[in-house]
Amino acid sequence: MDKIFIVIPTLDPDEEIMLKFIKELKKDFENILVVNDGSKSVYDKFFHDLEKQGIIVIKHYINLGKGRGIKNAFNYILNNYPDILGCVTCDCDGQHSVKDIKKIAKEVLKNKDKLILGVRDFDKENVPPKSQYGNKITRNIFKIFIGLNISDTQTGLRGFSKNLMTLFMDLAGERYEYETNMLIFTKEEGIKIKEVEIETIYLNSNANSHFNPLKDSILIYKLFLKYFLASFSSFILDIILFCSIFNILQINQKILAATILARIVSSIYNYIINSNLIFKNMSIPTLAKYYLLVISMMFISGCFVTYLYGLLNIPVVIIKVIVDTIIWVINLVIQREFVFKGAYETHEE
């Protein structure tokens, strides 16, 4: 497959595993690029020997991260190999078999407008608990916040056409969050994803992985955490304002009036937080859609709380919390698919 490049990001690799892996790769692939992402100096001879074998090695003087390594690899390939049709990224720790890499490469050639993902079965017995639960959590987060149903969100075995390589070079993210931004970007731009089932391989319980569960998870989930905190803090502010205004007002329809006044303040707060921390495309049309949603949900909330308060003998704040929690979930879906569609912060500044 002389029209497909294999890209392997590495940091302090297991030399024995990687040499065996590359030896197998060379039987089927002519073009192999390794990113030395700031490995210790003791590995210099190892990478020098790879170059003697015809392997292209890009070296980062310090560790810049997997995302930066992949982008630099894309840049090198696109600049120096204009006839290339695409590439496959894979890990160097023995998790990906050459057989599966060939499967992904073939799919790249057949699906030039799709991102190809090699997906694993996380219900198998050999999967380490941290990988099993980590992927399942991330998979559900993607389904809720992004609207993407992906089997394996953390796979490093991915296939890209030349066109997708060009598009993904501009995405934000220097480390593992870059691969997350790729998936978000496919949703934003309507790029289809094709999943290809691969072997689920973990050597020594994935001991060779450089993934930092705390540091890298924060980077990966940062966008979702910011969105949740902005939304949740707006929800709490709205409840506090509603209760305060409700207790002050001495008029008919004070539930609806308190709902409107509280929602005006909390919606302004929520929009400012979203526009400064989360979304990039806060245009006038986005603002119009946002406030159309706010006004609609505001009256739905006010009417339902008023009706239930007259029907049930329970405090109004409890009814308000229950009703607005349901509305919050509906809001999340509508904002994701209508209001802020195409507005996630996935590109470099």
N, C-alpha and C positions, 0 to 999 in steps of 0.2 A: 504494500500500500504506500506508494511513493508520493501520493498527494495528501497524505494525512501526517501531521506532526504529533508526536507524543511529548507531552510536557509533564515533567516530574519535579515539583517543588520539594526541596530537602533541607533538613537542618540536623547536623550531627547524625547522619544515617548509620544504620547497622550495615557495615560494609559487606559482610557475607551475604545477607539477604538481598541487598541492592545489586550486587554483582551478578548474582544468580538471576535476578529479575531482568536486568538489562540484557544479559546473555540470551534469555528466552525471547525478549522483545525484538532483538536484532534479527531473529530468524524471519520475522514478518514485517518489520517496519524499518525503513531506510533512514527516516528523519526522527531523531530523538534529541530533546533539549532538556537539560537538567538545570534547575535553579538552585545554586548554593546560597541559601538564605542566611549568610553570616555564620556558617559552621566554624568550629574551633580550628585553629591553625594545624592541629594534628591531622586534620582531614585533607590538607592541601595536596598531599601526594596522591590520595585516593581520587580526588577530582582531576588532578593532572593526568593520571592513568586513564580516566574516562575519556579525556580529550584525545589521548593517543589512539583510542579505539574508534575515533570518529564521532564521539558524542559532543554536542555543543553544550558548553557550560557557561551560564551567566552567573557571575559572582556578586553578591551583596557584601560590602565590606563589614557591615553590621547587620544584625537581624532586623529586617524591615517588615516581615510578615508574609503570610501565604498569599494574601490578596495582591500585595505589591509585586510579589514574584510572578504571579500569573499574568498580571497586566504587562509587566516588563517582557515576559516571554511572548505574549501576543504581539507586542510592539516590534520585537526583534524579528519574529517570523513574518509579519506583514511587510516589514521594510526590506527583508532580504530574500523572501521566497514568494514573489508575486503570483506564481502559478499554483500555489498550494490551495487546496480546497477546504481545509479545516484542520482541527486539532482535537486531541483527546487529552484531558488532564487526569492524572492518576497519582495515587500516593506511593511513597517509596518504602512503606513498612510491611509489605507483603500482603496487604488486604485485598489487592486486586490481581486476579489471574490474567495471564496473557490472552487466554481464551475469551474472557469477558471484555477485555480491551478491544479485541478484534470485533466483537459483536457491536460495541459502541461505535467503532470506526465505520463499520458498514452502514449503520443507521445514519451517521452524519452524511455519508455520500447519498443516501436515499431521501433524507429529510433536511433540506438545506435551510428551511425556515423554522426549524424546531430546535429547542434545547433538548439534548438527549441526556437522560439521567440513568445511571446504573443503580438500581435500587435493591436493597438487601431485605431479607426476611428477619425481622427483629424478634420473632417469636421462637427462634431456634435456640437450643440449649447452650450453644457455644458463645452466645452473645453476652458480654459483660453487663452486669446490671446498670452501670452508669450510662452505657451506650443505649441499652434497651429503653430505659425510662427517659433518658434525655431526648432521644429521637421522638418518642411518643408524645412528650410534652410539647416539643417544638412543632410536631405535626399538627397537634390540636390548636396551638396558637396561630399557625398559618391559616388553618381552616376558619377560625373565628375572626381574626383581625384582617386577613388579606383576602379570604375567600378562595384560597387555593387548597385543593385536596391532593397532597403529595405523600407518597409512601415513605420516602427517605429524604428528608430535608437536608441532611448533613453529609450526603455522599460526596466523596471527592472524585469519583469517576464520572466525568461529564464530557459530552461531545458537543463541539461547536463548529458550525460552518464558518467560512471566511467572513460572511456578513455579520454573524453574531459576535465573532471575535472583535470586529470593529466597534459594534454597538456597546459591548460590555467593557471596553477599555476605558470608557468615560465614567464608569460607575464609581461611587464613593466606597471606601473601605480598604484598609491596608492589611487586615489580618483575616480571621475566619468569618467576620461579618460581611466580607466582600461576597462570599458565596451565598449568604442570605439575601443580600441586595440583588444578586442576579435573579433570584426567584421572585422577589417583589417586582422587579423590573419587567419580567415576563407578563405578569398580571397587568401592570400599568400599560404596557404597549401591545397587549393582545398576542404575545408570542406563545405559541403552543409548546407544550412539554410532552415529550414521548418518554415513557418509563420502560426500561429494559431490565428484566430480572437478572441478577447476577448472584454469584456465590457469596455466602456470608462467611467471611474468613477473619478470624481474630487470632493473631499469634501472641502467646504469652499474655492473654487477657488485654491485648492492645497496649502493652507496656512501652512500646516504642513511640507511641503518639506524643506529640508535643502540645496537644490541646490542654490548656489550663482551665479546669472546670469552672473556677470562679471568674478569673479575669476575662477569658474568652466568651463565657456565657453572658457576662454583662454587656460585652460589645455586641453580641448577636441579638440579645433581647432588648437592647437599649431603646430602639425605636418603639417597640411594643410597650415597654415600661413607661416611656414618656407619654404615649397616647393614653394608656390606662390611667396614669396619675393625673393627667390633665382632665380627662373625662370624669374621674372619680371625685377630684377636688371640686369640679364644677357642680357635680351632683350634691355634694355635702354643702357647698355654699348655697345652692338653691333651696335645700331643705331648711337650713338655718334662717335664711332670709324669709322664706315662706312662713315659718313658725312665728318669727318676730313680727312680721307685718300682719299676720292673721290675728295675733293677740292684741294688736294696737287698733286695728280698724273696727269701727262700730257702724257698719253699713250692711245693707242686704247684698247678697252675692259676694261676701267678703272672701270666700274661698277662691273664686275666679279672679277677683281683684288682687289678692295676695299672690296667686300663681303668676299673673301677668307681670306684676312689679318685680317679683323675685327672679323670674325668667329673663327679664330685660337685663338685669345686672349680671346674672350668672352666664348668660349667653355672650355678653361682651367680653367677660373674663375668659371664657372658653375659647372664643375666636382669637383673642390676642395671644393666648398660650399656644394654640395650634399654629398660628401664622408665624410665630417666632421660633418655635422649638421643633416642630414636626413636619409640616407640609411646606413645599416650595412654591406651589402654584396658587397662591391666595389672591386670585384675580377678582374683578368685579362680578363676573358670572358665578364664581365660586361663592362669593359673599351673598349674592342673590339667592342661590340654591340653599345656602346654609340657613339664611333667615326665613326662607319659605318653609323649611323643615322645622325650625324653631317655633314659628308661629302656629304651624299645624299641630305640633306635639304639645304646645302650650295650652291650646284650647281643648285638645283631647284630654290632657291631664286634668285641667280645671273642671271640665264637665264630669269626668268619671269620679273624681274625688268628691265633688258636690253631691252626685247621685248616691255614691256609696256611704257618704257621711250621713245622709238623710235616711238611709236604709239600715245601716248597722250602728249598733250602740258601742262603738269603740273610738278611741281618740283619733282626731283628724291626722295627726302626724304619722300614725301607723299606716293609715290608709294611703297617705301621700307617699310614704316610702315604698309600699308595695306597688302602687300604680306606677310610680316613676322608675322603679327598678325594671318593670316590664317594658316601659317606654324606652329606657336606656338601651336595652338589648335590641329593640327594633331600630332605634336611632343608630346604633353601631353598624348594623347591616346597611341602612340607607346611606349613611355617610360614606361607608366603604365603597358601595357600588354606584353612588350617584353624586354626592356632594364633593368628596375629595378624590374621586377616581382620577388617577394620573397625577396626583399631587404629592406622593410620598417623596421624602428627601433621599433619593438614591444616587444622585449625581455629584461629581466633584464641584466644589465652589469655583 
